[in-house]
C-alpha cells in the first residue's frame, strides 16, 4: 500500500471501522513522535470524548495484568468493547507487534472487541504525561467503550494515571506491605475504587479493613463519592463483576456531579501545557549553538543581566 493512502484521516477512518492494524499504526506514530502527529491528533479530535477511561494502578505483583484480563472478560460479557494500554514507565519495550502483547491478549486474541497494547511511555518528555493521553485518544476514537490504562505503580506514574483517567482503580494485595505503605505512596488520594486482590490469601480481609479505616479518616465532603473497597480473586474472576459495577456507578456519579467534566478539563490543561513546553524547548534547541538562549546564558553568567530578565527575553524572543 502506498504511503499516500495512509493519510491520518484514512487511518482514523480505518481505526473507526475496527481495523486493528490502523489502530496500531496510529499509536506507533504517537510513540515515535512522528512529524505527522499534529495531523493525527487533529483527525482524532472530533471522534473523542465518548470512552470511559479507567486507570488501574498498583505495586508490581498485586495482580494488575491478571485483573486487567479478568476485567476485560467481565466487560465483554456485558457487551462492551475494551481497549487496553499497558504502560510500563520503566520499560524500554513497546509496540503492538511484540510477543508480550500477543501473550497478554490470551483468550481475547481473536476477539475484535478487544485491543491490547503495551507502551513504554518514554518519549523525550518522559513519564506518562504526553504519549499515553494521545494513545487513549486513539482507542477512544476507535470506538472502544472502555479504555483501560494499566500502569506499574512506581512513584510518580500512579499520580499521573489518576490524572488521565475518568475513574482510577487502585489495586492492593496481602503480603505486599500493609495499608500504611499505601498511604505513603499517596494512594489514598488517587483512587475512586479500591480493590484488594488475592482475596484467597491470608491477610486480604485485614488489608481491606485497614484501607477502609484509612479512607474513612480521609473522607471528603458531603456528597462526595464514597470510595468502595472491594475484594477479588483475579485468577478466578471472583468479585470482578462487582468491580465492573463500581466502575459504572462512579462514571454515572462523575457525569451527574460534574466531576467528569472537571477532570477532563484538568487533563486537557496538562496536555496543552506539556505540548507547549515541549514546543518551546524544541524551538530553543532547534536554533543550534548560536541561540538567544546561549547569548542570554553568557550574559547571565557574566552578571550582565539576571536570570528572570533573561527568561522574559527568551519567552518573548
Ligand atoms: P502485576 O505485576 O501487578 O501485573 O501482577 P500479575 O497479574 O502479573 O500477578 C502477579 C502474580 O500473582 C501472578 O503469579 C498471578 O498469577 C498471581 N495472582 C494474580 N491474581 C491473583 C489472585 O487473585 N490470587 C492469587 N493467589 N494469586 C494471584
py3Dmol code that shows the C-alpha trace and the ligand (Angstrom):
import py3Dmol

protein = """\
ATOM      1  CA  UNK A   1       0.000   0.000   0.000  1.00  0.00           C
ATOM      2  CA  UNK A   2       1.362   3.425  -0.867  1.00  0.00           C
ATOM      3  CA  UNK A   3       2.180   5.987   1.779  1.00  0.00           C
ATOM      4  CA  UNK A   4      -0.316   8.322   0.193  1.00  0.00           C
ATOM      5  CA  UNK A   5      -3.143   6.010   1.127  1.00  0.00           C
ATOM      6  CA  UNK A   6      -2.060   6.290   4.735  1.00  0.00           C
ATOM      7  CA  UNK A   7      -3.206   9.811   5.457  1.00  0.00           C
ATOM      8  CA  UNK A   8      -4.103  10.457   9.074  1.00  0.00           C
ATOM      9  CA  UNK A   9      -7.748  10.839   8.113  1.00  0.00           C
ATOM     10  CA  UNK A  10      -7.689   7.460   6.345  1.00  0.00           C
ATOM     11  CA  UNK A  11      -6.010   5.796   9.281  1.00  0.00           C
ATOM     12  CA  UNK A  12      -8.550   7.238  11.689  1.00  0.00           C
ATOM     13  CA  UNK A  13     -11.425   6.127   9.454  1.00  0.00           C
ATOM     14  CA  UNK A  14      -9.986   2.614   9.284  1.00  0.00           C
ATOM     15  CA  UNK A  15      -9.415   2.561  13.050  1.00  0.00           C
ATOM     16  CA  UNK A  16     -13.048   3.567  13.466  1.00  0.00           C
ATOM     17  CA  UNK A  17     -14.013   0.630  11.288  1.00  0.00           C
ATOM     18  CA  UNK A  18     -12.284  -1.565  13.850  1.00  0.00           C
ATOM     19  CA  UNK A  19      -9.154  -2.322  11.836  1.00  0.00           C
ATOM     20  CA  UNK A  20      -6.565  -3.140  14.462  1.00  0.00           C
ATOM     21  CA  UNK A  21      -3.608  -2.526  12.139  1.00  0.00           C
ATOM     22  CA  UNK A  22      -4.726   1.063  11.701  1.00  0.00           C
ATOM     23  CA  UNK A  23      -5.049   1.450  15.477  1.00  0.00           C
ATOM     24  CA  UNK A  24      -1.551   0.032  15.941  1.00  0.00           C
ATOM     25  CA  UNK A  25      -0.146   2.343  13.273  1.00  0.00           C
ATOM     26  CA  UNK A  26      -1.713   5.431  14.867  1.00  0.00           C
ATOM     27  CA  UNK A  27      -0.299   4.544  18.281  1.00  0.00           C
ATOM     28  CA  UNK A  28       3.118   3.956  16.725  1.00  0.00           C
ATOM     29  CA  UNK A  29       3.031   7.386  15.079  1.00  0.00           C
ATOM     30  CA  UNK A  30       2.395   8.823  18.534  1.00  0.00           C
ATOM     31  CA  UNK A  31       5.096   6.785  20.258  1.00  0.00           C
ATOM     32  CA  UNK A  32       7.637   7.653  17.592  1.00  0.00           C
ATOM     33  CA  UNK A  33       6.749  11.320  17.909  1.00  0.00           C
ATOM     34  CA  UNK A  34       6.220  11.349  14.172  1.00  0.00           C
ATOM     35  CA  UNK A  35       6.177  14.685  12.369  1.00  0.00           C
ATOM     36  CA  UNK A  36       2.623  13.688  11.393  1.00  0.00           C
ATOM     37  CA  UNK A  37       1.481  13.809  14.980  1.00  0.00           C
ATOM     38  CA  UNK A  38      -0.327  17.067  14.523  1.00  0.00           C
ATOM     39  CA  UNK A  39      -2.258  15.680  11.581  1.00  0.00           C
ATOM     40  CA  UNK A  40      -3.104  12.542  13.583  1.00  0.00           C
ATOM     41  CA  UNK A  41      -4.348  14.342  16.687  1.00  0.00           C
ATOM     42  CA  UNK A  42      -6.391  16.745  14.541  1.00  0.00           C
ATOM     43  CA  UNK A  43      -8.043  13.815  12.753  1.00  0.00           C
ATOM     44  CA  UNK A  44      -8.796  12.100  16.074  1.00  0.00           C
ATOM     45  CA  UNK A  45     -10.225  15.101  17.917  1.00  0.00           C
ATOM     46  CA  UNK A  46     -13.782  15.098  16.527  1.00  0.00           C
ATOM     47  CA  UNK A  47     -14.223  11.454  17.494  1.00  0.00           C
ATOM     48  CA  UNK A  48     -13.051  11.598  21.106  1.00  0.00           C
ATOM     49  CA  UNK A  49     -14.752  12.046  24.460  1.00  0.00           C
ATOM     50  CA  UNK A  50     -17.038   9.029  24.396  1.00  0.00           C
ATOM     51  CA  UNK A  51     -14.988   6.309  26.088  1.00  0.00           C
ATOM     52  CA  UNK A  52     -14.898   5.741  29.827  1.00  0.00           C
ATOM     53  CA  UNK A  53     -11.187   5.971  30.631  1.00  0.00           C
ATOM     54  CA  UNK A  54     -10.286   3.726  33.553  1.00  0.00           C
ATOM     55  CA  UNK A  55      -6.840   3.807  35.158  1.00  0.00           C
ATOM     56  CA  UNK A  56      -5.581   0.762  37.014  1.00  0.00           C
ATOM     57  CA  UNK A  57      -2.530   1.044  39.209  1.00  0.00           C
ATOM     58  CA  UNK A  58      -0.769  -0.818  41.973  1.00  0.00           C
ATOM     59  CA  UNK A  59       2.596  -2.147  43.055  1.00  0.00           C
ATOM     60  CA  UNK A  60       4.328  -4.835  40.990  1.00  0.00           C
ATOM     61  CA  UNK A  61       2.887  -8.261  41.762  1.00  0.00           C
ATOM     62  CA  UNK A  62      -0.525  -7.200  43.108  1.00  0.00           C
ATOM     63  CA  UNK A  63      -2.155  -8.739  40.067  1.00  0.00           C
ATOM     64  CA  UNK A  64      -2.656  -5.870  37.645  1.00  0.00           C
ATOM     65  CA  UNK A  65      -2.316  -7.815  34.433  1.00  0.00           C
ATOM     66  CA  UNK A  66      -4.378 -10.712  35.787  1.00  0.00           C
ATOM     67  CA  UNK A  67      -7.043  -8.216  36.904  1.00  0.00           C
ATOM     68  CA  UNK A  68      -6.969  -6.430  33.564  1.00  0.00           C
ATOM     69  CA  UNK A  69      -7.680  -9.715  31.820  1.00  0.00           C
ATOM     70  CA  UNK A  70     -10.494 -10.514  34.233  1.00  0.00           C
ATOM     71  CA  UNK A  71     -11.967  -7.035  33.809  1.00  0.00           C
ATOM     72  CA  UNK A  72     -11.794  -7.326  30.033  1.00  0.00           C
ATOM     73  CA  UNK A  73     -13.665 -10.636  30.217  1.00  0.00           C
ATOM     74  CA  UNK A  74     -16.346  -9.167  32.504  1.00  0.00           C
ATOM     75  CA  UNK A  75     -16.771  -6.062  30.343  1.00  0.00           C
ATOM     76  CA  UNK A  76     -17.006  -8.197  27.204  1.00  0.00           C
ATOM     77  CA  UNK A  77     -19.656 -10.327  28.871  1.00  0.00           C
ATOM     78  CA  UNK A  78     -21.549  -7.050  29.254  1.00  0.00           C
ATOM     79  CA  UNK A  79     -21.134  -6.408  25.524  1.00  0.00           C
ATOM     80  CA  UNK A  80     -18.684  -3.573  25.947  1.00  0.00           C
ATOM     81  CA  UNK A  81     -15.693  -3.072  23.605  1.00  0.00           C
ATOM     82  CA  UNK A  82     -12.466  -2.648  25.549  1.00  0.00           C
ATOM     83  CA  UNK A  83      -9.119  -1.096  24.642  1.00  0.00           C
ATOM     84  CA  UNK A  84      -6.185  -1.664  26.971  1.00  0.00           C
ATOM     85  CA  UNK A  85      -2.955   0.296  27.240  1.00  0.00           C
ATOM     86  CA  UNK A  86      -0.421  -1.406  29.463  1.00  0.00           C
ATOM     87  CA  UNK A  87       2.053   1.291  30.326  1.00  0.00           C
ATOM     88  CA  UNK A  88       5.358   0.495  31.914  1.00  0.00           C
ATOM     89  CA  UNK A  89       7.265   3.705  32.519  1.00  0.00           C
ATOM     90  CA  UNK A  90      10.425   1.775  33.333  1.00  0.00           C
ATOM     91  CA  UNK A  91      10.403  -0.479  30.287  1.00  0.00           C
ATOM     92  CA  UNK A  92      12.264   0.285  27.080  1.00  0.00           C
ATOM     93  CA  UNK A  93       9.956  -2.106  25.223  1.00  0.00           C
ATOM     94  CA  UNK A  94       6.780  -1.201  23.472  1.00  0.00           C
ATOM     95  CA  UNK A  95       4.940  -1.846  20.262  1.00  0.00           C
ATOM     96  CA  UNK A  96       1.923  -3.756  19.154  1.00  0.00           C
ATOM     97  CA  UNK A  97       3.864  -6.484  17.375  1.00  0.00           C
ATOM     98  CA  UNK A  98       5.742  -7.571  20.473  1.00  0.00           C
ATOM     99  CA  UNK A  99       5.294 -11.134  21.561  1.00  0.00           C
ATOM    100  CA  UNK A 100       4.371  -9.893  25.023  1.00  0.00           C
ATOM    101  CA  UNK A 101       1.225  -8.252  23.702  1.00  0.00           C
ATOM    102  CA  UNK A 102       0.162 -11.438  21.967  1.00  0.00           C
ATOM    103  CA  UNK A 103       0.675 -13.428  25.124  1.00  0.00           C
ATOM    104  CA  UNK A 104      -1.249 -10.840  27.089  1.00  0.00           C
ATOM    105  CA  UNK A 105      -4.119 -10.984  24.622  1.00  0.00           C
ATOM    106  CA  UNK A 106      -4.524 -14.618  25.671  1.00  0.00           C
ATOM    107  CA  UNK A 107      -8.160 -15.625  25.455  1.00  0.00           C
ATOM    108  CA  UNK A 108      -9.019 -12.258  23.867  1.00  0.00           C
ATOM    109  CA  UNK A 109      -6.656 -12.649  20.892  1.00  0.00           C
ATOM    110  CA  UNK A 110      -9.414 -13.413  18.394  1.00  0.00           C
ATOM    111  CA  UNK A 111     -11.951 -11.019  19.836  1.00  0.00           C
ATOM    112  CA  UNK A 112     -12.424  -7.927  17.679  1.00  0.00           C
ATOM    113  CA  UNK A 113     -13.981  -6.133  20.622  1.00  0.00           C
ATOM    114  CA  UNK A 114     -10.652  -6.119  22.452  1.00  0.00           C
ATOM    115  CA  UNK A 115      -7.410  -4.359  21.673  1.00  0.00           C
ATOM    116  CA  UNK A 116      -4.381  -4.629  23.959  1.00  0.00           C
ATOM    117  CA  UNK A 117      -1.201  -2.687  23.505  1.00  0.00           C
ATOM    118  CA  UNK A 118       1.818  -2.111  25.697  1.00  0.00           C
ATOM    119  CA  UNK A 119       3.639   1.179  25.709  1.00  0.00           C
ATOM    120  CA  UNK A 120       6.964   2.239  27.123  1.00  0.00           C
ATOM    121  CA  UNK A 121       5.739   5.811  27.500  1.00  0.00           C
ATOM    122  CA  UNK A 122       9.243   7.122  27.351  1.00  0.00           C
ATOM    123  CA  UNK A 123       9.229   9.926  24.788  1.00  0.00           C
ATOM    124  CA  UNK A 124      11.720  12.683  25.374  1.00  0.00           C
ATOM    125  CA  UNK A 125       9.256  14.347  27.676  1.00  0.00           C
ATOM    126  CA  UNK A 126       9.307  11.346  29.962  1.00  0.00           C
ATOM    127  CA  UNK A 127       6.582   9.791  32.048  1.00  0.00           C
ATOM    128  CA  UNK A 128       3.020   9.292  31.020  1.00  0.00           C
ATOM    129  CA  UNK A 129       2.487  12.968  30.546  1.00  0.00           C
ATOM    130  CA  UNK A 130       2.453  13.039  26.854  1.00  0.00           C
ATOM    131  CA  UNK A 131       2.146   9.937  24.720  1.00  0.00           C
ATOM    132  CA  UNK A 132      -0.303   7.970  26.870  1.00  0.00           C
ATOM    133  CA  UNK A 133      -3.148  10.503  26.670  1.00  0.00           C
ATOM    134  CA  UNK A 134      -2.710  10.617  22.893  1.00  0.00           C
ATOM    135  CA  UNK A 135      -2.879   6.816  22.686  1.00  0.00           C
ATOM    136  CA  UNK A 136      -6.027   6.944  24.841  1.00  0.00           C
ATOM    137  CA  UNK A 137      -7.474   9.293  22.222  1.00  0.00           C
ATOM    138  CA  UNK A 138      -6.771   6.725  19.501  1.00  0.00           C
ATOM    139  CA  UNK A 139      -8.685   3.991  21.358  1.00  0.00           C
ATOM    140  CA  UNK A 140     -11.463   6.409  22.254  1.00  0.00           C
ATOM    141  CA  UNK A 141     -11.835   7.470  18.609  1.00  0.00           C
ATOM    142  CA  UNK A 142     -11.704   3.808  17.528  1.00  0.00           C
ATOM    143  CA  UNK A 143     -14.956   3.355  19.413  1.00  0.00           C
ATOM    144  CA  UNK A 144     -13.921   1.363  22.465  1.00  0.00           C
ATOM    145  CA  UNK A 145     -16.489   1.877  25.200  1.00  0.00           C
ATOM    146  CA  UNK A 146     -13.924   1.458  27.939  1.00  0.00           C
ATOM    147  CA  UNK A 147     -10.233   2.300  27.712  1.00  0.00           C
ATOM    148  CA  UNK A 148      -8.250   0.651  30.490  1.00  0.00           C
ATOM    149  CA  UNK A 149      -4.856   2.145  31.243  1.00  0.00           C
ATOM    150  CA  UNK A 150      -2.782  -0.165  33.371  1.00  0.00           C
ATOM    151  CA  UNK A 151       0.412   1.221  34.914  1.00  0.00           C
ATOM    152  CA  UNK A 152       3.014  -0.123  37.243  1.00  0.00           C
ATOM    153  CA  UNK A 153       2.874   1.741  40.490  1.00  0.00           C
ATOM    154  CA  UNK A 154       6.298   3.235  40.535  1.00  0.00           C
ATOM    155  CA  UNK A 155       6.172   6.595  42.249  1.00  0.00           C
ATOM    156  CA  UNK A 156       5.007   9.378  40.027  1.00  0.00           C
ATOM    157  CA  UNK A 157       3.198   7.208  37.497  1.00  0.00           C
ATOM    158  CA  UNK A 158       0.387   6.426  39.956  1.00  0.00           C
ATOM    159  CA  UNK A 159      -0.399  10.065  40.299  1.00  0.00           C
ATOM    160  CA  UNK A 160      -0.161  10.520  36.561  1.00  0.00           C
ATOM    161  CA  UNK A 161      -2.533   7.666  35.790  1.00  0.00           C
ATOM    162  CA  UNK A 162      -5.056   9.277  38.112  1.00  0.00           C
ATOM    163  CA  UNK A 163      -4.622  12.464  36.120  1.00  0.00           C
ATOM    164  CA  UNK A 164      -5.553  10.863  32.839  1.00  0.00           C
ATOM    165  CA  UNK A 165      -8.386   8.593  33.941  1.00  0.00           C
ATOM    166  CA  UNK A 166     -12.076   9.289  34.453  1.00  0.00           C
ATOM    167  CA  UNK A 167     -12.043   6.570  37.121  1.00  0.00           C
ATOM    168  CA  UNK A 168      -8.945   5.309  38.914  1.00  0.00           C
ATOM    169  CA  UNK A 169      -8.753   1.818  40.375  1.00  0.00           C
ATOM    170  CA  UNK A 170      -6.061   1.207  42.980  1.00  0.00           C
ATOM    171  CA  UNK A 171      -5.137  -2.423  43.423  1.00  0.00           C
ATOM    172  CA  UNK A 172      -3.629  -3.828  46.598  1.00  0.00           C
ATOM    173  CA  UNK A 173      -2.881  -7.337  47.782  1.00  0.00           C
ATOM    174  CA  UNK A 174      -1.918  -9.028  51.034  1.00  0.00           C
ATOM    175  CA  UNK A 175       1.727  -9.849  51.522  1.00  0.00           C
ATOM    176  CA  UNK A 176       2.996  -6.797  49.715  1.00  0.00           C
ATOM    177  CA  UNK A 177       3.276  -4.466  52.669  1.00  0.00           C
ATOM    178  CA  UNK A 178       0.366  -3.182  54.702  1.00  0.00           C
ATOM    179  CA  UNK A 179      -2.152  -0.412  54.153  1.00  0.00           C
ATOM    180  CA  UNK A 180       0.228   2.120  55.611  1.00  0.00           C
ATOM    181  CA  UNK A 181       2.501   1.603  52.637  1.00  0.00           C
ATOM    182  CA  UNK A 182      -0.451   2.703  50.538  1.00  0.00           C
ATOM    183  CA  UNK A 183      -0.769   5.918  52.492  1.00  0.00           C
ATOM    184  CA  UNK A 184       2.883   6.673  51.939  1.00  0.00           C
ATOM    185  CA  UNK A 185       2.599   6.321  48.205  1.00  0.00           C
ATOM    186  CA  UNK A 186      -0.241   8.834  48.107  1.00  0.00           C
ATOM    187  CA  UNK A 187      -2.622   6.046  47.148  1.00  0.00           C
ATOM    188  CA  UNK A 188      -5.361   7.285  49.468  1.00  0.00           C
ATOM    189  CA  UNK A 189      -5.694  10.434  47.406  1.00  0.00           C
ATOM    190  CA  UNK A 190      -5.859   8.983  43.937  1.00  0.00           C
ATOM    191  CA  UNK A 191      -8.310   6.072  43.996  1.00  0.00           C
ATOM    192  CA  UNK A 192     -12.000   6.118  43.120  1.00  0.00           C
ATOM    193  CA  UNK A 193     -12.361   2.365  43.534  1.00  0.00           C
ATOM    194  CA  UNK A 194     -10.069   0.243  45.708  1.00  0.00           C
ATOM    195  CA  UNK A 195      -9.591  -3.435  45.076  1.00  0.00           C
ATOM    196  CA  UNK A 196      -7.863  -5.866  47.400  1.00  0.00           C
ATOM    197  CA  UNK A 197      -6.855  -8.663  45.069  1.00  0.00           C
ATOM    198  CA  UNK A 198      -5.683 -12.151  46.110  1.00  0.00           C
ATOM    199  CA  UNK A 199      -8.666 -12.382  48.452  1.00  0.00           C
ATOM    200  CA  UNK A 200      -7.980 -16.118  48.517  1.00  0.00           C
ATOM    201  CA  UNK A 201      -4.873 -15.407  50.569  1.00  0.00           C
ATOM    202  CA  UNK A 202      -4.462 -14.808  54.293  1.00  0.00           C
ATOM    203  CA  UNK A 203      -4.399 -11.193  55.212  1.00  0.00           C
ATOM    204  CA  UNK A 204      -6.721  -9.890  52.484  1.00  0.00           C
ATOM    205  CA  UNK A 205      -9.519  -9.084  54.940  1.00  0.00           C
ATOM    206  CA  UNK A 206      -7.051  -7.226  57.147  1.00  0.00           C
ATOM    207  CA  UNK A 207      -5.734  -5.165  54.217  1.00  0.00           C
ATOM    208  CA  UNK A 208      -9.334  -4.278  53.315  1.00  0.00           C
ATOM    209  CA  UNK A 209     -10.160  -3.293  56.923  1.00  0.00           C
ATOM    210  CA  UNK A 210      -7.022  -1.134  57.269  1.00  0.00           C
ATOM    211  CA  UNK A 211      -7.760   0.518  53.985  1.00  0.00           C
ATOM    212  CA  UNK A 212     -11.409   1.191  54.886  1.00  0.00           C
ATOM    213  CA  UNK A 213     -10.443   2.917  58.105  1.00  0.00           C
ATOM    214  CA  UNK A 214      -7.711   4.948  56.420  1.00  0.00           C
ATOM    215  CA  UNK A 215     -10.197   6.028  53.731  1.00  0.00           C
ATOM    216  CA  UNK A 216     -12.848   6.876  56.330  1.00  0.00           C
ATOM    217  CA  UNK A 217     -10.377   9.214  58.037  1.00  0.00           C
ATOM    218  CA  UNK A 218      -9.562  10.816  54.726  1.00  0.00           C
ATOM    219  CA  UNK A 219     -13.246  11.017  53.702  1.00  0.00           C
ATOM    220  CA  UNK A 220     -14.069  14.157  51.899  1.00  0.00           C
ATOM    221  CA  UNK A 221     -17.060  16.483  51.990  1.00  0.00           C
ATOM    222  CA  UNK A 222     -20.767  15.605  51.921  1.00  0.00           C
ATOM    223  CA  UNK A 223     -21.974  14.439  48.545  1.00  0.00           C
ATOM    224  CA  UNK A 224     -18.536  13.252  47.579  1.00  0.00           C
ATOM    225  CA  UNK A 225     -18.098   9.851  46.003  1.00  0.00           C
ATOM    226  CA  UNK A 226     -17.832   7.151  48.690  1.00  0.00           C
ATOM    227  CA  UNK A 227     -14.869   5.090  47.631  1.00  0.00           C
ATOM    228  CA  UNK A 228     -15.611   1.390  47.795  1.00  0.00           C
ATOM    229  CA  UNK A 229     -13.101  -1.239  48.895  1.00  0.00           C
ATOM    230  CA  UNK A 230     -13.771  -4.490  47.043  1.00  0.00           C
ATOM    231  CA  UNK A 231     -12.144  -7.884  47.192  1.00  0.00           C
ATOM    232  CA  UNK A 232     -11.264 -10.033  44.189  1.00  0.00           C
ATOM    233  CA  UNK A 233      -9.536 -13.190  43.142  1.00  0.00           C
ATOM    234  CA  UNK A 234      -8.418 -12.075  39.722  1.00  0.00           C
ATOM    235  CA  UNK A 235      -7.273 -15.542  38.712  1.00  0.00           C
ATOM    236  CA  UNK A 236     -10.776 -16.995  39.024  1.00  0.00           C
ATOM    237  CA  UNK A 237     -12.705 -13.806  38.311  1.00  0.00           C
ATOM    238  CA  UNK A 238     -14.329 -13.843  41.763  1.00  0.00           C
ATOM    239  CA  UNK A 239     -15.569 -10.376  42.697  1.00  0.00           C
ATOM    240  CA  UNK A 240     -14.659  -8.861  39.343  1.00  0.00           C
ATOM    241  CA  UNK A 241     -18.267  -8.212  38.346  1.00  0.00           C
ATOM    242  CA  UNK A 242     -18.653  -6.046  41.445  1.00  0.00           C
ATOM    243  CA  UNK A 243     -15.650  -4.022  40.257  1.00  0.00           C
ATOM    244  CA  UNK A 244     -17.306  -3.509  36.872  1.00  0.00           C
ATOM    245  CA  UNK A 245     -20.467  -2.357  38.661  1.00  0.00           C
ATOM    246  CA  UNK A 246     -18.462   0.084  40.816  1.00  0.00           C
ATOM    247  CA  UNK A 247     -16.774   1.475  37.702  1.00  0.00           C
ATOM    248  CA  UNK A 248     -20.165   2.127  36.142  1.00  0.00           C
ATOM    249  CA  UNK A 249     -21.503   3.722  39.316  1.00  0.00           C
ATOM    250  CA  UNK A 250     -18.510   6.010  39.609  1.00  0.00           C
ATOM    251  CA  UNK A 251     -18.853   7.017  35.965  1.00  0.00           C
ATOM    252  CA  UNK A 252     -22.540   7.851  36.416  1.00  0.00           C
ATOM    253  CA  UNK A 253     -21.777   9.812  39.604  1.00  0.00           C
ATOM    254  CA  UNK A 254     -18.986  11.697  37.788  1.00  0.00           C
ATOM    255  CA  UNK A 255     -21.276  12.672  34.944  1.00  0.00           C
ATOM    256  CA  UNK A 256     -24.102  13.782  37.242  1.00  0.00           C
ATOM    257  CA  UNK A 257     -21.908  15.661  39.699  1.00  0.00           C
ATOM    258  CA  UNK A 258     -19.898  17.460  37.027  1.00  0.00           C
ATOM    259  CA  UNK A 259     -16.695  15.804  38.202  1.00  0.00           C
ATOM    260  CA  UNK A 260     -16.131  14.165  34.817  1.00  0.00           C
ATOM    261  CA  UNK A 261     -16.075  17.497  33.033  1.00  0.00           C
ATOM    262  CA  UNK A 262     -13.724  18.970  35.644  1.00  0.00           C
ATOM    263  CA  UNK A 263     -11.320  16.053  35.395  1.00  0.00           C
ATOM    264  CA  UNK A 264     -11.290  16.142  31.633  1.00  0.00           C
ATOM    265  CA  UNK A 265     -10.579  19.861  31.620  1.00  0.00           C
ATOM    266  CA  UNK A 266      -7.757  19.350  34.092  1.00  0.00           C
ATOM    267  CA  UNK A 267      -6.399  16.625  31.853  1.00  0.00           C
ATOM    268  CA  UNK A 268      -6.650  18.817  28.757  1.00  0.00           C
ATOM    269  CA  UNK A 269      -4.884  21.620  30.596  1.00  0.00           C
ATOM    270  CA  UNK A 270      -1.974  19.315  31.493  1.00  0.00           C
ATOM    271  CA  UNK A 271      -1.792  18.067  27.914  1.00  0.00           C
ATOM    272  CA  UNK A 272      -1.707  21.573  26.460  1.00  0.00           C
ATOM    273  CA  UNK A 273       0.963  22.585  28.948  1.00  0.00           C
ATOM    274  CA  UNK A 274       3.122  19.569  28.153  1.00  0.00           C
ATOM    275  CA  UNK A 275       2.832  20.203  24.419  1.00  0.00           C
ATOM    276  CA  UNK A 276       3.521  23.935  24.770  1.00  0.00           C
ATOM    277  CA  UNK A 277       6.570  23.398  26.981  1.00  0.00           C
ATOM    278  CA  UNK A 278       7.917  20.797  24.552  1.00  0.00           C
ATOM    279  CA  UNK A 279       7.347  23.164  21.640  1.00  0.00           C
ATOM    280  CA  UNK A 280       9.252  25.942  23.394  1.00  0.00           C
ATOM    281  CA  UNK A 281      12.105  23.618  24.309  1.00  0.00           C
ATOM    282  CA  UNK A 282      12.469  22.366  20.787  1.00  0.00           C
ATOM    283  CA  UNK A 283      12.315  25.909  19.412  1.00  0.00           C
ATOM    284  CA  UNK A 284      15.240  26.891  21.620  1.00  0.00           C
ATOM    285  CA  UNK A 285      17.110  23.691  20.833  1.00  0.00           C
ATOM    286  CA  UNK A 286      16.428  23.777  17.093  1.00  0.00           C
ATOM    287  CA  UNK A 287      18.260  27.026  16.711  1.00  0.00           C
ATOM    288  CA  UNK A 288      21.514  25.209  17.453  1.00  0.00           C
ATOM    289  CA  UNK A 289      24.505  26.657  19.279  1.00  0.00           C
ATOM    290  CA  UNK A 290      24.108  30.296  18.327  1.00  0.00           C
ATOM    291  CA  UNK A 291      20.844  30.790  20.035  1.00  0.00           C
ATOM    292  CA  UNK A 292      19.243  33.511  22.001  1.00  0.00           C
ATOM    293  CA  UNK A 293      19.470  31.053  24.912  1.00  0.00           C
ATOM    294  CA  UNK A 294      23.262  30.745  24.535  1.00  0.00           C
ATOM    295  CA  UNK A 295      23.670  34.517  24.300  1.00  0.00           C
ATOM    296  CA  UNK A 296      21.487  35.045  27.357  1.00  0.00           C
ATOM    297  CA  UNK A 297      23.311  32.333  29.272  1.00  0.00           C
ATOM    298  CA  UNK A 298      26.625  34.070  28.633  1.00  0.00           C
ATOM    299  CA  UNK A 299      25.135  37.385  29.757  1.00  0.00           C
ATOM    300  CA  UNK A 300      23.719  35.855  32.972  1.00  0.00           C
ATOM    301  CA  UNK A 301      27.000  34.063  33.723  1.00  0.00           C
ATOM    302  CA  UNK A 302      28.881  37.351  33.232  1.00  0.00           C
ATOM    303  CA  UNK A 303      26.490  39.088  35.627  1.00  0.00           C
ATOM    304  CA  UNK A 304      25.230  41.439  32.926  1.00  0.00           C
ATOM    305  CA  UNK A 305      21.572  40.573  33.439  1.00  0.00           C
ATOM    306  CA  UNK A 306      19.620  38.487  35.937  1.00  0.00           C
ATOM    307  CA  UNK A 307      18.093  35.098  35.035  1.00  0.00           C
ATOM    308  CA  UNK A 308      14.494  36.342  35.386  1.00  0.00           C
ATOM    309  CA  UNK A 309      15.039  39.107  32.879  1.00  0.00           C
ATOM    310  CA  UNK A 310      16.816  36.597  30.635  1.00  0.00           C
ATOM    311  CA  UNK A 311      13.873  34.201  30.856  1.00  0.00           C
ATOM    312  CA  UNK A 312      11.474  37.023  29.955  1.00  0.00           C
ATOM    313  CA  UNK A 313      13.531  37.853  26.907  1.00  0.00           C
ATOM    314  CA  UNK A 314      13.744  34.195  25.901  1.00  0.00           C
ATOM    315  CA  UNK A 315       9.986  33.722  26.118  1.00  0.00           C
ATOM    316  CA  UNK A 316       9.379  36.787  24.005  1.00  0.00           C
ATOM    317  CA  UNK A 317      12.189  36.040  21.510  1.00  0.00           C
TER     318      UNK A 317
END
"""
ligand_1 = """\
28
LIG
P 1.178 -7.405 38.181
O 2.668 -7.404 38.331
O 0.556 -6.447 39.134
O 0.694 -7.221 36.777
O 0.694 -8.841 38.694
P 0.295 -10.158 37.857
O -1.062 -10.013 37.295
O 1.397 -10.495 36.939
O 0.211 -11.195 39.047
C 1.308 -11.473 39.890
C 1.186 -12.899 40.422
O 0.055 -13.008 41.277
C 0.977 -13.919 39.321
O 1.713 -15.078 39.652
C -0.511 -14.183 39.358
O -0.834 -15.462 38.895
C -0.814 -14.036 40.837
N -2.198 -13.632 41.096
C -2.926 -12.708 40.434
N -4.169 -12.617 40.965
C -4.212 -13.500 41.995
C -5.218 -13.859 42.937
O -6.330 -13.329 42.940
N -4.893 -14.802 43.867
C -3.664 -15.385 43.907
N -3.428 -16.287 44.840
N -2.689 -15.072 43.026
C -2.956 -14.151 42.075
"""
view = py3Dmol.view(width=600, height=400)
view.addModel(protein, "pdb")
view.setStyle({"model": 0}, {"cartoon": {"style": "trace"}})
view.addModel(ligand_1, "xyz")
view.setStyle({"model": 1}, {"stick": {}})
view.zoomTo()
view.show()
